[in-house]
Amino acid sequence: MEHYNITGIGTEGLREKQEDFMATEFVEMEAGRPLMGRVKNPYSSSLSSRQMESLKALCDTYLPSIDGFHTKHDESTARFYQTSASVAGTPQRLGGLISERLQHPKLFMARLALWFLSTSIGTFAMCGIASLSGNFPYLQKFSQVSPEKREQIVLSWSRSIIFPLRLLFTALKVLILLVFFSQVDDKEENLSWKAIGYCGPDPDFKRQTQRIKTLKQMFESAEDQKQDEASAEELFGPLYKGIVNLDRPKQFVFEKLQNAGFSVSASSHLKNAKSKYNRPSFRIKCDAVVVGSGSGGGVVAGILAKAGYKTLVLEKGNYFARTNLSLLEGSTMDQMYLGSGFMATEKMDVIFLAGSTVGGGSAVNWSSSIRTPPHVIKEWSESYELELFDSKLYEEALDAVCQKMGVQSEIENEGFNNMVLRKGCEELGYPVNTIPRNATADHYCGWCCFGCKDGRKKGTLETWLVDLLNSGNGLILPECKAIRVLHKRKNKKKGRHAVGVAFKFQNQGVEEIGIVESKVTIVACGALSTPELLIKSGLKNPNIGKHLHIHPVAMAWGYFPDTTPDPWPEAEKKSYEGGIMTAMSTVVANFEGSGYGAVIQTPALHPGMFSALMPWTSGRDFKDRMCKFSRTAHVFALARDKGSGKLLYPNSITYNMDKIDEENIKRGLEKVLRILASAGAEEIGTHHVKGRSINVKKVSYTEFDKFVKEESSRSLKDLATPICSAHQMGSCRMGVDPKISVANPIGETWEIEGLYLADSSVFPTALGVNPMVTVQAIAYCTAQSVLESLRRKRGKKSEWSVPVEFSKQGNGWNWRTSDEKEIAILKNK
Ligand SMILES: Cc1cc2nc3c(=O)[nH]c(=O)nc-3n(C[C@H](O)[C@H](O)[C@H](O)COP(=O)(O)OP(=O)(O)OC[C@H]3O[C@@H](n4cnc5c(N)ncnc54)[C@H](O)[C@@H]3O)c2cc1C
C-alpha cells in the first residue's frame, strides 16, 4: 500500500504542522457556523428583477404593514405590526433560498408563477377580475394591484378548485412565513420575537457563552495534555477527535486516517491526459463502511468498531459540536435538516422533517424513546414471518439500546404543551402515559430539536459514535455524500457482492471523489435517502423506494392567555420550552382492536414552523395569531399509516393517504380539540385552511360540540390541512420474500451480498409509535449479522481492486469500471 506524503518534510516537521492544523481546525470549528441568518443575505438570488418584484408583492400580501398600532401597544408590538415582510428583507432571503437551496420538483412552477405575475395578462389569468383596475388599461401586474385586493386574491387561491393555485398558495405561505419568523439580523434577533413572546435561542445556552470563552482560553493556553483534552472535549463534544474534515490539505487528512490505522492510497489525478476520466482522489481501506451516522448507522458503526473492526462512517451532513450549535431555528433547519428543512411531497401535501448532520435524526429529534409495541412485534413475526422480532436477540437489542441511551421516565418539570395534554386527558378520563426519553429527568429544554447543547439528550453522537471513536477503530467523515455502492460479480453463479462506496466531497471549493474499499458495506441513510443511493448504485429490486410509511400528523391548538388573574399553565411557562415530548395518550391508538389508530402527542414549534402551519386568512389576522404564539399549545394526532408513498428518483416523493388513516387522524383530532378545551384553553382551532376558531369560554356546550365535530371531520387531503411527518419508514423493507422486500431478515439486500441496510427503511410496516428505539434495535441485530460475516472474512483483505474512474458532467458524475465496461451517469444534485 502506497502511503501518502507530499510534504517532503520529515515526520517531526509534519507533526508540528499537524498540531498547528489541529489548533486551526478547532478555532474554525468554533467559529464555523456558516449559517443562514448570520449574514444579511446568505444565498444569492438568481430570480430576475421581474420575478423579485412579484415575490416582494406576495411577501407583503402575506405579511403586510398594519397601521394603527402607534399608541395602543408597546413599542415592539407596534413595530411588528407596522413592519412588512419586504421591509424586513424576507423577499431577498427567500429569493436566495429558491435559487440555491430548494430542490422541490415543482419549484419551476413557482418561478413560472412569479414571472406570470410580473405581467398584466399573466396576473389576470391567475387572479381573475379581482386584479383589474377601475381605470384604463384595466389590466395590471400583481405588484400594481392594491394590497386589499391582493389579500383577497391570495385567499381565493387557498380555496380554489384549481389545484395548482392551492399548491402555489401553500408553497408561498410556508416559505414566506417560515423565512420571516426565523430570519435574524447581525445581533441574532428577529424583529417579531419580542412581540410574539419568543426569547430566541435558549437563554441558558446564551449564558454558556462566557464559559465557552473561558474554556477556549484554557484550551489555547493549556500546558498539560489532560487539561487540554478535557477543555477540548467540553468545547467540541466527545466526537471531536474522530471527525476528519476532508476540506483540508490532503497530507493532514491522510495522516489522521493512517494514525487511526486505516490504509490510504492517493491517486495521481489524471491517468491519461487525453481521457476525460479522472481517478478518484484517494482510496481508504477498512473492514466496514457505514453510510449515514443517524439512529441506525450510529449503532452499527459503534458495535463493529468496538468489536475490533476498522470502521469508517460517511455522513452527508456536517458536524456540530455542542458549543458550535446556534440553537437558531433558521440556521439549524438550513444546516442540520435534510433539504434545508424544506422537504415535501410533490403535491406539497406532506411536509417532511429529517435530520442530516452527524447523529442524523437522533441529533435533532424530540427524545421520546418508546420500545417496539408488543402488537407490532407479533404482527412482524407472525404475519410477516420475520422471526427476528420474536427472538431473544431482539429483546436483548431493545434492552441494550435503551440502556445505552439512558432511557428513563422521570420528569422534574413538565413543559407547557405536555401539561396541557396531560391535564386535558385527566379531566376527560382518557389514558395518558409518561413517555420514556433518552434524556435526564431534569432535561427541560425545548431547543434540542436544534441539537443538544449539553449532551443530556443521548443521540448517537453522544453514545454509539463515541464508542466508535473510543475503540480506536473508527473515524467519521462529515460532508461526504455517498454516491454509489461499489459491487462486483464474484463469479457467474454467485452474483454480486459489495466492495465499498464512492463518495463526493469538497476540497478547497472543488468537488472530488473518494473511494472506501471495505469488506462489508452498511447503508443507513434514512428512509428518504437510502432508496436513492441503492438505485444510483444499479440495484434493480422493484420494491426499492416503495411502501414508504410516514406516520402522518395533523395538529390542533389551544390558546391559554397569561393575562387572566390566575393563569394556567403558570405565566412563566412558554409553548416552546420544556421537554418536547413527555406525555402521550393512546385513547384512539388501537381502533376497534385493529392495531391501527392514532397516538396523541405534542410537538416542538418555534416561530418559523408555528407560522408555517397556522392557518392564514389575512395579514392582520395572522399577526394577531402570532402575538398569541408563546401561550398557544399544540397537540397532534399521529396515525400508524396503512397508506404508503413512493420515492421516485431523483427527488420526488408521492404519498397516498389511506381512507382509514384519514379517519384515524380525524378521530384523534376530535379528541385533541376536547383535550385542549378541557385543559382550560380559551380559544381552540385546527390548521384547516379555513382557519376557524372558537372561544370556548363564550359558547354553550352545544356550540362547542358542534364546532369540534365539524372541524375534526374536515378533509385532510389536497392541501386542506397541513400534514407533517418526522417518521419515515419502510422504503426498502425487510421480508422473507425478495419479490416483496429489499432486505432479507438479517438486513442484507437480496441483490448484493455484503450490502446491509440498517435504518428505518427496513421496517416491514409503519410502527405506530416514535421509531428511534426500533430503528436502533433492528440495527443492533443487523450489526450482529455483519459481525458474523466479518468474522468469516477475518484475515482476508478487502477485495476491491477494479479501477474506477470518474468524470464530471454538469451537475453529475460519469463513472466507469474498466473490468465490466460499465458506464453510468450519476446525477448528484
Ligand atoms: C424533528 C424530528 C423529531 C423526531 N422525534 C423523535 C422522537 O422523539 N422519538 C423517536 O423515536 N423518533 C423521533 N424522530 C424520528 C427519528 O429520529 C428517526 O426515525 C430516526 O433517526 C431514523 O433513523 P435512520 O437511521 O433511519 O435515519 P437518520 O437518523 O435520519 O440518519 C440518516 C443519516 O444519513 C445521512 N445520509 C443520507 N444520505 C446520505 C448519503 N448519500 N451519504 C452519506 N450520508 C447520508 C443523513 O444526512 C442522516 O444524517 C424524529 C425525527 C425528527 C426529524
The ligand as a Gaussian input file, in Angstrom:
#p B3LYP/6-31G(d) Opt

LIG

0 1
 C      -37.735000      16.687000      14.222000
 C      -37.751000      15.204000      14.499000
 C      -38.229000      14.737000      15.710000
 C      -38.250000      13.366000      15.964000
 N      -38.614000      12.929000      17.204000
 C      -38.492000      11.623000      17.502000
 C      -38.691000      11.163000      18.832000
 O      -38.934000      11.941000      19.752000
 N      -38.585000       9.826000      19.061000
 C      -38.307000       8.933000      18.072000
 O      -38.291000       7.740000      18.344000
 N      -38.099000       9.350000      16.817000
 C      -38.136000      10.674000      16.512000
 N      -37.854000      11.105000      15.255000
 C      -37.552000      10.128000      14.227000
 C      -36.170000       9.505000      14.368000
 O      -35.214000      10.480000      14.669000
 C      -35.860000       8.808000      13.059000
 O      -36.874000       7.885000      12.793000
 C      -34.547000       8.063000      13.116000
 O      -33.485000       8.918000      13.435000
 C      -34.302000       7.415000      11.764000
 O      -33.058000       6.785000      11.807000
 P      -32.322000       6.410000      10.466000
 O      -31.060000       5.749000      10.831000
 O      -33.279000       5.717000       9.594000
 O      -32.020000       7.813000       9.725000
 P      -31.423000       9.147000      10.251000
 O      -31.324000       9.170000      11.719000
 O      -32.230000      10.218000       9.601000
 O      -29.942000       9.183000       9.667000
 C      -29.650000       9.147000       8.304000
 C      -28.351000       9.928000       8.076000
 O      -27.834000       9.564000       6.795000
 C      -27.289000      10.710000       6.176000
 N      -27.270000      10.498000       4.733000
 C      -28.318000      10.470000       3.877000
 N      -27.890000      10.219000       2.628000
 C      -26.546000      10.077000       2.689000
 C      -25.534000       9.810000       1.720000
 N      -25.835000       9.593000       0.448000
 N      -24.248000       9.767000       2.128000
 C      -23.918000       9.974000       3.437000
 N      -24.850000      10.218000       4.402000
 C      -26.147000      10.257000       4.032000
 C      -28.234000      11.813000       6.602000
 O      -27.588000      13.063000       6.465000
 C      -28.558000      11.435000       8.040000
 O      -27.677000      12.061000       8.939000
 C      -37.820000      12.460000      14.972000
 C      -37.345000      12.934000      13.760000
 C      -37.290000      14.294000      13.521000
 C      -36.751000      14.784000      12.225000

